[in-house]
Amino acid sequence: MSNDTPETRDTTGRFLKRAAEKAHDLHTVSDEGVHPMAKLLFGWTETKHIGAIMFWGLGLLGAFLIVLDLFVSRHDYFTFANSTGFYGLYGFAAFTFVVLMGWPLGNLLRRGENYYGDAGGPPADVDPDRPQGPVDAQPTYEGDE
């Protein structure tokens, strides 16, 4: 990367950062282990009360949408779908069901801890008493002469 900016000093006599140094700082991980772009995009999540702000903000948004649902006329086939807040409650119930079904599905699909054998020992299907051939020996195949 060419650096066309002149070396200039500020009022205290220090050299100002050049354009190449600024560009280098944009993609270099800091001492904290945080990439500057991540700090730029997600730094707002480190503010003091962000959890409470997001909780109450989403709660107010949900309440606003339920109040707004009072003024929307629905023409659904099922009468219970016309009730206020039905789609919000239905979505929450479906989300809760999917999250809670992850636990039994994980138990069903999960392998045992020693499924592939002990990590420190030889594989279970290898006989440790069987002599091994020389390392540089070529394997023989059926039909070789």
Backbone as JSON Lines, residues from 0, in Angstrom:
{"i":0,"aa":"M","n":[0.85,-1.18,0.0],"ca":[0.0,0.0,0.0],"c":[0.89,1.23,0.0]}
{"i":1,"aa":"S","n":[0.66,2.1,-0.93],"ca":[1.49,3.29,-1.0],"c":[1.01,4.29,0.03]}
{"i":2,"aa":"N","n":[1.95,5.07,0.52],"ca":[1.63,6.05,1.53],"c":[2.0,7.42,0.98]}
{"i":3,"aa":"D","n":[0.99,8.14,0.5],"ca":[1.24,9.43,-0.13],"c":[1.09,10.59,0.83]}
{"i":4,"aa":"T","n":[0.76,10.33,2.08],"ca":[0.57,11.44,3.01],"c":[1.91,11.9,3.53]}
{"i":5,"aa":"P","n":[2.11,13.2,3.6],"ca":[3.41,13.7,4.07],"c":[3.53,13.52,5.59]}
{"i":6,"aa":"E","n":[4.79,13.41,6.03],"ca":[5.02,13.34,7.47],"c":[4.9,14.75,8.02]}
{"i":7,"aa":"T","n":[3.91,14.96,8.85],"ca":[3.71,16.28,9.45],"c":[3.65,16.11,10.95]}
{"i":8,"aa":"R","n":[3.87,17.19,11.63],"ca":[3.84,17.17,13.1],"c":[2.67,18.03,13.58]}
{"i":9,"aa":"D","n":[2.16,17.65,14.78],"ca":[1.1,18.47,15.35],"c":[1.74,19.58,16.17]}
{"i":10,"aa":"T","n":[0.94,20.3,16.95],"ca":[1.44,21.46,17.68],"c":[2.41,21.07,18.79]}
{"i":11,"aa":"T","n":[2.36,19.81,19.26],"ca":[3.28,19.39,20.32],"c":[4.57,18.82,19.76]}
{"i":12,"aa":"G","n":[4.68,18.69,18.45],"ca":[5.89,18.18,17.84],"c":[5.83,16.7,17.52]}
{"i":13,"aa":"R","n":[4.73,16.02,17.86],"ca":[4.61,14.6,17.56],"c":[4.23,14.42,16.1]}
{"i":14,"aa":"F","n":[4.7,13.3,15.52],"ca":[4.31,12.99,14.15],"c":[2.86,12.55,14.11]}
{"i":15,"aa":"L","n":[2.14,13.01,13.1],"ca":[0.76,12.59,12.92],"c":[0.76,11.22,12.27]}
{"i":16,"aa":"K","n":[-0.28,10.43,12.56],"ca":[-0.39,9.11,11.94],"c":[-0.58,9.26,10.45]}
{"i":17,"aa":"R","n":[0.1,8.42,9.73],"ca":[-0.04,8.43,8.29],"c":[-1.21,7.54,7.89]}
{"i":18,"aa":"A","n":[-1.63,7.66,6.66],"ca":[-2.8,6.92,6.17],"c":[-2.56,5.42,6.24]}
{"i":19,"aa":"A","n":[-1.36,4.97,5.94],"ca":[-1.07,3.53,5.98],"c":[-1.17,2.99,7.41]}
{"i":20,"aa":"E","n":[-0.71,3.77,8.38],"ca":[-0.8,3.33,9.77],"c":[-2.25,3.27,10.22]}
{"i":21,"aa":"K","n":[-3.06,4.21,9.77],"ca":[-4.48,4.17,10.12],"c":[-5.16,2.97,9.5]}
{"i":22,"aa":"A","n":[-4.83,2.66,8.25],"ca":[-5.41,1.49,7.58],"c":[-4.96,0.21,8.26]}
{"i":23,"aa":"H","n":[-3.71,0.17,8.7],"ca":[-3.19,-1.01,9.4],"c":[-3.93,-1.21,10.72]}
{"i":24,"aa":"D","n":[-4.22,-0.13,11.41],"ca":[-4.92,-0.23,12.7],"c":[-6.35,-0.72,12.53]}
{"i":25,"aa":"L","n":[-6.94,-0.55,11.33],"ca":[-8.31,-0.99,11.12],"c":[-8.45,-2.5,11.02]}
{"i":26,"aa":"H","n":[-7.39,-3.21,10.69],"ca":[-7.5,-4.66,10.56],"c":[-6.55,-5.41,11.49]}
{"i":27,"aa":"T","n":[-6.01,-4.74,12.48],"ca":[-5.12,-5.39,13.43],"c":[-5.87,-5.59,14.75]}
{"i":28,"aa":"V","n":[-5.78,-6.8,15.27],"ca":[-6.45,-7.12,16.53],"c":[-5.76,-6.38,17.67]}
{"i":29,"aa":"S","n":[-6.55,-5.82,18.57],"ca":[-5.99,-5.06,19.69],"c":[-5.43,-6.0,20.75]}
{"i":30,"aa":"D","n":[-4.84,-5.42,21.78],"ca":[-4.3,-6.21,22.88],"c":[-5.39,-6.96,23.63]}
{"i":31,"aa":"E","n":[-6.6,-6.48,23.58],"ca":[-7.73,-7.14,24.24],"c":[-8.2,-8.36,23.46]}
{"i":32,"aa":"G","n":[-7.73,-8.55,22.24],"ca":[-8.15,-9.67,21.42],"c":[-9.43,-9.39,20.65]}
{"i":33,"aa":"V","n":[-9.79,-8.12,20.52],"ca":[-11.03,-7.73,19.84],"c":[-10.65,-7.03,18.54]}
{"i":34,"aa":"H","n":[-11.22,-7.49,17.44],"ca":[-10.98,-6.86,16.15],"c":[-11.65,-5.49,16.13]}
{"i":35,"aa":"P","n":[-11.0,-4.49,15.55],"ca":[-11.6,-3.15,15.54],"c":[-12.95,-3.08,14.86]}
{"i":36,"aa":"M","n":[-13.16,-3.89,13.81],"ca":[-14.46,-3.87,13.14],"c":[-15.54,-4.44,14.05]}
{"i":37,"aa":"A","n":[-15.19,-5.46,14.83],"ca":[-16.15,-6.01,15.79],"c":[-16.48,-4.97,16.86]}
{"i":38,"aa":"K","n":[-15.48,-4.22,17.27],"ca":[-15.7,-3.17,18.26],"c":[-16.61,-2.09,17.68]}
{"i":39,"aa":"L","n":[-16.42,-1.79,16.39],"ca":[-17.24,-0.78,15.74],"c":[-18.69,-1.24,15.6]}
{"i":40,"aa":"L","n":[-18.88,-2.51,15.2],"ca":[-20.23,-3.01,14.96],"c":[-20.97,-3.38,16.24]}
{"i":41,"aa":"F","n":[-20.26,-3.99,17.2],"ca":[-20.93,-4.54,18.37],"c":[-20.51,-3.88,19.68]}
{"i":42,"aa":"G","n":[-19.79,-2.79,19.61],"ca":[-19.34,-2.11,20.82],"c":[-20.48,-1.58,21.66]}
{"i":43,"aa":"W","n":[-21.6,-1.29,21.01],"ca":[-22.75,-0.76,21.73],"c":[-23.3,-1.78,22.72]}
{"i":44,"aa":"T","n":[-23.0,-3.08,22.54],"ca":[-23.53,-4.1,23.44],"c":[-22.81,-4.09,24.79]}
{"i":45,"aa":"E","n":[-21.74,-3.34,24.92],"ca":[-21.0,-3.3,26.17],"c":[-21.45,-2.18,27.09]}
{"i":46,"aa":"T","n":[-22.43,-1.4,26.69],"ca":[-22.89,-0.33,27.56],"c":[-23.54,-0.91,28.81]}
{"i":47,"aa":"K","n":[-23.64,-0.09,29.83],"ca":[-23.97,-0.58,31.16],"c":[-25.34,-1.23,31.27]}
{"i":48,"aa":"H","n":[-26.37,-0.61,30.77],"ca":[-27.74,-1.1,30.97],"c":[-28.37,-1.62,29.68]}
{"i":49,"aa":"I","n":[-27.58,-2.14,28.76],"ca":[-28.13,-2.53,27.45],"c":[-29.12,-3.68,27.58]}
{"i":50,"aa":"G","n":[-28.92,-4.59,28.52],"ca":[-29.84,-5.71,28.7],"c":[-31.23,-5.23,29.1]}
{"i":51,"aa":"A","n":[-31.27,-4.33,30.07],"ca":[-32.56,-3.8,30.52],"c":[-33.22,-2.95,29.43]}
{"i":52,"aa":"I","n":[-32.41,-2.19,28.71],"ca":[-32.96,-1.36,27.64],"c":[-33.58,-2.23,26.56]}
{"i":53,"aa":"M","n":[-32.89,-3.29,26.17],"ca":[-33.43,-4.17,25.14],"c":[-34.66,-4.91,25.64]}
{"i":54,"aa":"F","n":[-34.65,-5.36,26.9],"ca":[-35.8,-6.07,27.46],"c":[-37.04,-5.19,27.44]}
{"i":55,"aa":"W","n":[-36.92,-3.99,27.98],"ca":[-38.08,-3.1,28.05],"c":[-38.46,-2.57,26.67]}
{"i":56,"aa":"G","n":[-37.47,-2.37,25.8],"ca":[-37.79,-1.93,24.45],"c":[-38.58,-2.97,23.68]}
{"i":57,"aa":"L","n":[-38.17,-4.23,23.76],"ca":[-38.92,-5.28,23.09],"c":[-40.29,-5.49,23.73]}
{"i":58,"aa":"G","n":[-40.37,-5.33,25.05],"ca":[-41.67,-5.43,25.72],"c":[-42.63,-4.34,25.27]}
{"i":59,"aa":"L","n":[-42.12,-3.12,25.16],"ca":[-42.96,-2.02,24.69],"c":[-43.36,-2.21,23.23]}
{"i":60,"aa":"L","n":[-42.45,-2.72,22.42],"ca":[-42.79,-2.99,21.02],"c":[-43.88,-4.06,20.93]}
{"i":61,"aa":"G","n":[-43.77,-5.1,21.73],"ca":[-44.8,-6.14,21.75],"c":[-46.15,-5.6,22.2]}
{"i":62,"aa":"A","n":[-46.13,-4.78,23.25],"ca":[-47.38,-4.19,23.73],"c":[-47.99,-3.26,22.67]}
{"i":63,"aa":"F","n":[-47.14,-2.5,21.99],"ca":[-47.63,-1.62,20.93],"c":[-48.26,-2.43,19.8]}
{"i":64,"aa":"L","n":[-47.65,-3.55,19.44],"ca":[-48.2,-4.36,18.36],"c":[-49.52,-5.02,18.77]}
{"i":65,"aa":"I","n":[-49.67,-5.38,20.04],"ca":[-50.94,-5.95,20.5],"c":[-52.03,-4.89,20.49]}
{"i":66,"aa":"V","n":[-51.7,-3.66,20.91],"ca":[-52.68,-2.57,20.86],"c":[-53.02,-2.26,19.4]}
{"i":67,"aa":"L","n":[-52.04,-2.28,18.53],"ca":[-52.29,-2.04,17.12],"c":[-53.18,-3.14,16.53]}
{"i":68,"aa":"D","n":[-53.07,-4.35,17.08],"ca":[-53.89,-5.46,16.62],"c":[-55.38,-5.24,16.9]}
{"i":69,"aa":"L","n":[-55.7,-4.38,17.86],"ca":[-57.1,-4.07,18.17],"c":[-57.78,-3.36,17.0]}
{"i":70,"aa":"F","n":[-57.01,-2.62,16.21],"ca":[-57.58,-1.81,15.16],"c":[-57.54,-2.48,13.79]}
{"i":71,"aa":"V","n":[-57.0,-3.67,13.7],"ca":[-56.92,-4.38,12.43],"c":[-58.09,-5.35,12.35]}
{"i":72,"aa":"S","n":[-58.87,-5.23,11.29],"ca":[-59.99,-6.16,11.14],"c":[-59.5,-7.41,10.43]}
{"i":73,"aa":"R","n":[-59.8,-8.54,11.01],"ca":[-59.35,-9.82,10.46],"c":[-60.54,-10.57,9.9]}
{"i":74,"aa":"H","n":[-60.3,-11.37,8.89],"ca":[-61.33,-12.2,8.29],"c":[-60.79,-13.61,8.17]}
{"i":75,"aa":"D","n":[-60.41,-14.18,9.3],"ca":[-59.83,-15.52,9.31],"c":[-60.93,-16.58,9.3]}
{"i":76,"aa":"Y","n":[-60.55,-17.76,8.86],"ca":[-61.48,-18.88,8.78],"c":[-61.86,-19.36,10.18]}
{"i":77,"aa":"F","n":[-60.87,-19.45,11.08],"ca":[-61.14,-19.88,12.46],"c":[-61.44,-18.66,13.31]}
{"i":78,"aa":"T","n":[-62.45,-18.75,14.15],"ca":[-62.85,-17.59,14.95],"c":[-61.83,-17.27,16.04]}
{"i":79,"aa":"F","n":[-61.13,-18.28,16.56],"ca":[-60.15,-17.99,17.62],"c":[-58.95,-17.22,17.07]}
{"i":80,"aa":"A","n":[-58.72,-17.26,15.77],"ca":[-57.61,-16.5,15.18],"c":[-57.92,-15.01,15.12]}
{"i":81,"aa":"N","n":[-59.18,-14.64,15.3],"ca":[-59.57,-13.23,15.31],"c":[-59.3,-12.56,16.65]}
{"i":82,"aa":"S","n":[-58.95,-13.31,17.68],"ca":[-58.73,-12.72,19.0],"c":[-57.46,-11.88,19.01]}
{"i":83,"aa":"T","n":[-57.45,-10.9,19.89],"ca":[-56.33,-9.97,19.98],"c":[-55.08,-10.68,20.47]}
{"i":84,"aa":"G","n":[-53.98,-10.49,19.77],"ca":[-52.7,-11.06,20.18],"c":[-52.55,-12.54,19.87]}
{"i":85,"aa":"F","n":[-53.45,-13.11,19.07],"ca":[-53.39,-14.55,18.8],"c":[-52.09,-14.93,18.1]}
{"i":86,"aa":"Y","n":[-51.71,-14.18,17.09],"ca":[-50.53,-14.56,16.32],"c":[-49.25,-14.4,17.14]}
{"i":87,"aa":"G","n":[-49.2,-13.44,18.01],"ca":[-48.05,-13.3,18.89],"c":[-47.95,-14.46,19.87]}
{"i":88,"aa":"L","n":[-49.07,-14.84,20.47],"ca":[-49.07,-15.97,21.4],"c":[-48.8,-17.28,20.66]}
{"i":89,"aa":"Y","n":[-49.34,-17.43,19.46],"ca":[-49.12,-18.63,18.68],"c":[-47.64,-18.76,18.3]}
{"i":90,"aa":"G","n":[-47.02,-17.66,17.9],"ca":[-45.6,-17.67,17.57],"c":[-44.74,-17.97,18.78]}
{"i":91,"aa":"F","n":[-45.09,-17.4,19.93],"ca":[-44.33,-17.68,21.16],"c":[-44.47,-19.14,21.55]}
{"i":92,"aa":"A","n":[-45.66,-19.69,21.44],"ca":[-45.86,-21.1,21.78],"c":[-45.09,-22.01,20.83]}
{"i":93,"aa":"A","n":[-45.08,-21.68,19.55],"ca":[-44.35,-22.5,18.57],"c":[-42.85,-22.41,18.83]}
{"i":94,"aa":"F","n":[-42.34,-21.23,19.14],"ca":[-40.93,-21.06,19.44],"c":[-40.55,-21.84,20.7]}
{"i":95,"aa":"T","n":[-41.38,-21.77,21.73],"ca":[-41.12,-22.5,22.96],"c":[-41.13,-24.0,22.71]}
{"i":96,"aa":"F","n":[-42.05,-24.47,21.91],"ca":[-42.11,-25.9,21.58],"c":[-40.83,-26.35,20.87]}
{"i":97,"aa":"V","n":[-40.37,-25.58,19.9],"ca":[-39.18,-25.96,19.15],"c":[-37.96,-25.97,20.07]}
{"i":98,"aa":"V","n":[-37.83,-24.99,20.94],"ca":[-36.69,-24.94,21.84],"c":[-36.73,-26.1,22.82]}
{"i":99,"aa":"L","n":[-37.89,-26.39,23.38],"ca":[-37.99,-27.47,24.35],"c":[-37.84,-28.85,23.71]}
{"i":100,"aa":"M","n":[-38.18,-28.98,22.44],"ca":[-38.01,-30.27,21.76],"c":[-36.56,-30.52,21.37]}
{"i":101,"aa":"G","n":[-35.72,-29.51,21.47],"ca":[-34.3,-29.7,21.18],"c":[-33.64,-30.61,22.2]}
{"i":102,"aa":"W","n":[-34.1,-30.61,23.43],"ca":[-33.49,-31.45,24.47],"c":[-33.73,-32.94,24.2]}
{"i":103,"aa":"P","n":[-34.97,-33.41,23.98],"ca":[-35.11,-34.83,23.69],"c":[-34.5,-35.23,22.35]}
{"i":104,"aa":"L","n":[-34.53,-34.33,21.37],"ca":[-33.91,-34.65,20.09],"c":[-32.4,-34.79,20.25]}
{"i":105,"aa":"G","n":[-31.79,-33.95,21.06],"ca":[-30.36,-34.06,21.33],"c":[-30.03,-35.37,22.02]}
{"i":106,"aa":"N","n":[-30.87,-35.78,22.98],"ca":[-30.65,-37.06,23.66],"c":[-30.8,-38.22,22.7]}
{"i":107,"aa":"L","n":[-31.68,-38.1,21.75],"ca":[-31.9,-39.17,20.78],"c":[-30.72,-39.29,19.8]}
{"i":108,"aa":"L","n":[-30.18,-38.17,19.36],"ca":[-29.14,-38.17,18.34],"c":[-27.72,-38.17,18.88]}
{"i":109,"aa":"R","n":[-27.54,-37.8,20.14],"ca":[-26.2,-37.66,20.69],"c":[-25.51,-39.02,20.84]}
{"i":110,"aa":"R","n":[-24.24,-39.09,20.51],"ca":[-23.43,-40.29,20.69],"c":[-22.85,-40.29,22.1]}
{"i":111,"aa":"G","n":[-22.48,-41.48,22.55],"ca":[-21.85,-41.6,23.86],"c":[-20.48,-40.94,23.88]}
{"i":112,"aa":"E","n":[-19.97,-40.67,25.07],"ca":[-18.7,-39.98,25.2],"c":[-17.55,-40.82,24.63]}
{"i":113,"aa":"N","n":[-17.6,-42.12,24.78],"ca":[-16.55,-43.0,24.27],"c":[-16.99,-43.72,23.0]}
{"i":114,"aa":"Y","n":[-17.77,-43.07,22.17],"ca":[-18.29,-43.7,20.97],"c":[-17.16,-44.13,20.04]}
{"i":115,"aa":"Y","n":[-16.13,-43.33,19.93],"ca":[-15.01,-43.65,19.06],"c":[-13.87,-44.32,19.83]}
{"i":116,"aa":"G","n":[-14.09,-44.75,21.03],"ca":[-13.05,-45.4,21.83],"c":[-12.37,-44.41,22.75]}
{"i":117,"aa":"D","n":[-11.48,-44.95,23.59],"ca":[-10.74,-44.1,24.51],"c":[-9.76,-43.23,23.73]}
{"i":118,"aa":"A","n":[-9.63,-42.01,24.16],"ca":[-8.77,-41.08,23.44],"c":[-7.29,-41.43,23.61]}
{"i":119,"aa":"G","n":[-6.92,-42.01,24.75],"ca":[-5.51,-42.25,25.02],"c":[-5.0,-43.59,24.55]}
{"i":120,"aa":"G","n":[-5.84,-44.58,24.42],"ca":[-5.39,-45.93,24.11],"c":[-5.52,-46.28,22.64]}
{"i":121,"aa":"P","n":[-5.12,-47.51,22.29],"ca":[-5.27,-47.94,20.9],"c":[-6.73,-48.2,20.59]}
{"i":122,"aa":"P","n":[-7.08,-48.22,19.33],"ca":[-8.46,-48.53,18.96],"c":[-8.86,-49.91,19.45]}
{"i":123,"aa":"A","n":[-10.13,-50.1,19.68],"ca":[-10.61,-51.36,20.25],"c":[-10.45,-52.52,19.29]}
{"i":124,"aa":"D","n":[-10.42,-52.29,17.99],"ca":[-10.33,-53.37,17.02],"c":[-8.89,-53.73,16.63]}
{"i":125,"aa":"V","n":[-7.89,-53.15,17.3],"ca":[-6.49,-53.45,17.01],"c":[-5.94,-54.32,18.13]}
{"i":126,"aa":"D","n":[-5.33,-55.43,17.76],"ca":[-4.72,-56.33,18.74],"c":[-3.34,-55.81,19.08]}
{"i":127,"aa":"P","n":[-3.09,-55.39,20.33],"ca":[-1.79,-54.83,20.68],"c":[-0.67,-55.89,20.68]}
{"i":128,"aa":"D","n":[-1.01,-57.2,20.78],"ca":[0.01,-58.24,20.82],"c":[0.44,-58.69,19.43]}
{"i":129,"aa":"R","n":[-0.26,-58.29,18.41],"ca":[0.09,-58.69,17.04],"c":[1.31,-57.91,16.6]}
{"i":130,"aa":"P","n":[2.33,-58.6,16.09],"ca":[3.53,-57.87,15.65],"c":[3.23,-57.03,14.41]}
{"i":131,"aa":"Q","n":[3.78,-55.87,14.41],"ca":[3.61,-54.97,13.28],"c":[4.75,-55.18,12.3]}
{"i":132,"aa":"G","n":[4.49,-55.03,11.04],"ca":[5.52,-55.17,10.02],"c":[6.44,-53.97,10.04]}
{"i":133,"aa":"P","n":[7.53,-54.06,9.29],"ca":[8.45,-52.92,9.21],"c":[7.74,-51.7,8.61]}
{"i":134,"aa":"V","n":[8.19,-50.53,9.02],"ca":[7.55,-49.28,8.61],"c":[7.67,-49.08,7.11]}
{"i":135,"aa":"D","n":[8.81,-49.46,6.53],"ca":[9.01,-49.21,5.11],"c":[8.53,-50.35,4.22]}
{"i":136,"aa":"A","n":[7.86,-51.35,4.77],"ca":[7.38,-52.47,3.99],"c":[6.2,-52.04,3.12]}
{"i":137,"aa":"Q","n":[6.15,-52.57,1.92],"ca":[5.07,-52.27,1.01],"c":[3.93,-53.25,1.27]}
{"i":138,"aa":"P","n":[2.71,-52.81,1.23],"ca":[1.59,-53.73,1.46],"c":[1.45,-54.69,0.27]}
{"i":139,"aa":"T","n":[1.01,-55.88,0.57],"ca":[0.77,-56.85,-0.49],"c":[-0.71,-56.98,-0.7]}
{"i":140,"aa":"Y","n":[-1.07,-57.12,-1.98],"ca":[-2.46,-57.21,-2.33],"c":[-2.71,-58.55,-3.0]}
{"i":141,"aa":"E","n":[-3.97,-58.96,-2.97],"ca":[-4.33,-60.23,-3.6],"c":[-4.08,-60.12,-5.09]}
{"i":142,"aa":"G","n":[-3.41,-61.12,-5.65],"ca":[-3.09,-61.12,-7.06],"c":[-1.69,-60.64,-7.35]}
{"i":143,"aa":"D","n":[-1.01,-60.04,-6.32],"ca":[0.39,-59.63,-6.53],"c":[1.29,-60.84,-6.53]}
{"i":144,"aa":"E","n":[2.32,-60.83,-7.31],"ca":[3.25,-61.96,-7.33],"c":[4.64,-61.54,-7.01]}
